[in-house]
Amino acid sequence: HDLAFAAAHAALRAVVKDAFRLLGAFVQGNRENQELFEPVLPDMLALESTPDFARNTRITRTIMRLFDSNLQLIARMPESHYAHFAGRINMLPFTLDVVVLGFYESLLNSVIHIDDSGGGLELRIQVQKNTTRALFDPQFTKVIPSRLLHIASAADEQNYHIKLLGLLALCASGNTAVVAKLQQAIPSHDLVEFIHELFSNTKRRDQLAHDDLSDGMETCP
């Protein structure tokens, strides 16, 4: 009985995986389909909140595609959706945190270069403000600054830091209010020291890799 249940569960997971992959392809870059699936977004968020991390990343990527370059949907998105993903960060492994941060990155990339006229400036400021508040407001998440200012040793942590630094740059782009908020959360001198140490570590790793490669080449006949 247990073996049959496990087999059925594995088959169902495969179906769910393919279903979300299909849904992502269905909505990406297609505004009509994005609008069609907007009403089921609360159900997708509820599914994304379950402990099944592997499935959650597929749902998160699908939701990213749902909003991809659709400024109308982004403008209508309530702040609670920003908070939802911030609440997932720090509960996940670093590799999955990167996927969650990608949700914010996709929103910011959709609005960062739009024309300031016709409400473009207001929308960009709205997305930057909501993202920054979600990431740094203690009621949503309060661990990111300490995780940011921690020199990564593993590759997945490095990817997390790279993604987060790029995200903060998008948040601060042309927005002095967000810059001030980030300075409160992460003192500038701490960030400078962190980047300097991260850069130094990267140079040391690159040198070690070069030395390893050289050693290997020297032993070749």
Summary of the structure (lengths in Angstrom):
residues: 221
radius of gyration: 20.5
end to end distance: 59.5
largest distance: 67.2
contacts: 603
relative contact order: 0.08
helix: 79%
strand: 0%
